[in-house]
Amino acid sequence: MKMLKVVLIMLCLSCAVLASGCGDKQLPSAKITRDEARVGGSLSFVFDQNDGVVYVGGKDEYLSYTTGDESKGYAEGNRVGLKVTAPDVELDLENAVLEMNDVTYSAGDFLESVNGENQRFFYIYPSFDKKNNEVSFSITWQEGTKAQEYRVIVVEGTKFLNQNGEII
């Protein structure tokens, strides 16, 4: 009888650990689209949700030079605007965390706000150049869920334009 109690207690503890998720709960992929302003120009766009990879540009396409936009929080350069929307499940986004370029944006502060209420999406504007055609970022939508890893790749053959519209 004593052994049965020990086994039951261990089983209950195991269930409690599994139920908490320990940061391992896998969520469906976020939805990633181009931003409405098409920062970076009219580029081909493919989002592979299975691999978490966004492909932009292509042979003989042009990545525009973008002047900085302080209201959107980015400096000038060759940028691509993306809209990232949380998975379509019920989430507490109050403590969402975004990591990109060794910077951590926490407490859901990066989510778009309308009339003082955080929305389920945010915009990012990663910067690229001929030597660095890939940017990675991760999102943890809520505590107890696994971070989602994403990459944005400017496809080989895409041409970069400078501030004068000339190919660099």
N, C-alpha and C positions, 0 to 999 in steps of 0.2 A: 504494500500500500504506500509506504514511504517513497519507494522508487517511482511509482506512478505519479505522485505529487511532484517530484523533481522533474520528471519528463514533461508533465503538463505545464509547469512553470517555464521550463526552457522553450516549449512550443509557443506559449503565450509571448515570451520575450522575442522570439524569432518573428512572430506575426507582427508585433509592434514595430520592429525594425523594418520589416518589409512594407508595412502600411505607411510608414513615414516617408518612404521613397529615398531617403538619404541623398537627395539631389539627383536621383537616377530616373525620375519619371520622364519618359520620352514623349514629347508633344509632336503633333503633326507639324510639317514645315510651315514657315511663314509664307506669305504671298509677297513676291517682289515684282514690281512693275517699274516702268520709267516714271519719273516725276512729270507732272502736268506741263511744266515749262520746258521740258526736254533740254535741260542743262547739258551741254556737250554737243548738241546738234542732233540731227535726224540720223541715228545710227541703228543698224540691225540690233535686235535684242532677243535673247533666248535665256530663259531661266529653267535650268534642270533641277526640279525640286528634289529628285532622288539623290543627287550628288551635292546639292546646295551650292551650285555654281551658276553665276550669271555671266553670259558671254555678250559683249557689246562690240559693235564695229564689224569690220570685215575688209576684204580686199578692195582697195580703191575707195574706201569710205573715209570720212574726215572727222576727227575729234576736234571740235572747236575749242578755242581759247576762251575762257570765261572770265569776265571781270569779277572782282570780289563782290560779295553781297553780305554786308555786315548783319542785316536782319535775318539771314539764313545761317550765319555763322561760318562762312567760308571765305578764304582768300582767293586771289586770282590764280589761274592756271588751267590746265587741261583736266576738266572734271566731268563726271557723269552723274546726273541726278537720278536717284532711285527712291521709290516709295516702298517701305517695308511695313506690312500689315501683320499683326499678331494672328496666330492660328485661330480658326473659328471654333474655339472651345471656351468655356467659361474660365476666365483667369482673373486673378487679383494682380493687376499690373502696377500697383503702388510701389513695389520694390524691384521692378524690372531693371536689368543691368545690360548696358551696351558697352562692348570693348572694341576699339578700332584705333590703329596706329599708336599702340601703347598708352592710350587714354581710356579711362573708365568713366562712363556716364552712368550714374546710379540714381536710385530712388525714382525711377520713371521720369526724371526731369527732361529727358530727350523726346518724350512723346509729344505729339502736336496737341495744342490746347485750344479749345473752342469755348468761348464764354466761361473761361476758368475751369473747364472740365477736360481732363486728359482724354485723348482719343485712343484708339487701338492701333495707331500707325505713327510712323515718323519718317522723315526724309533724311537721306545721307547724300553727300556729294564727294565721294572719294576722288583724290587727285592722282593722275597718272603722267608718266613721261615715257620716252622711247626705251629707257633702261629699266623702268619699273612699270610693267604693264599689268600687275596683279595686286589687289588689295584684299586682305582678309578681315572679317569682323565676326564677332559672336554676340549672341543675345541670350540672356536667361530671362524668360518672361515672368516667372514668379519663383519664389523660394520653393525648394524641393523638386524643381524640374531641371533636367539636363540642359546645359548650354547648347545652343544650336550654332554650328559653325558654317559660315558662308564665305565664298570667294567671288570676287568680281574680276573678270579677265578681259582686257582689251585684246581682241583677236589679232593675230599676226596679219600684217598687210594693211592695217588701219593707219592712216597718215595723221600726224599731229600738226595742228596749225598754231602759229604764234599770234600775238595780239594784233598783228597787221594782216592776218589772214593768209600768211605765207606758210608753205610746208616747211617744217623743220626736220 
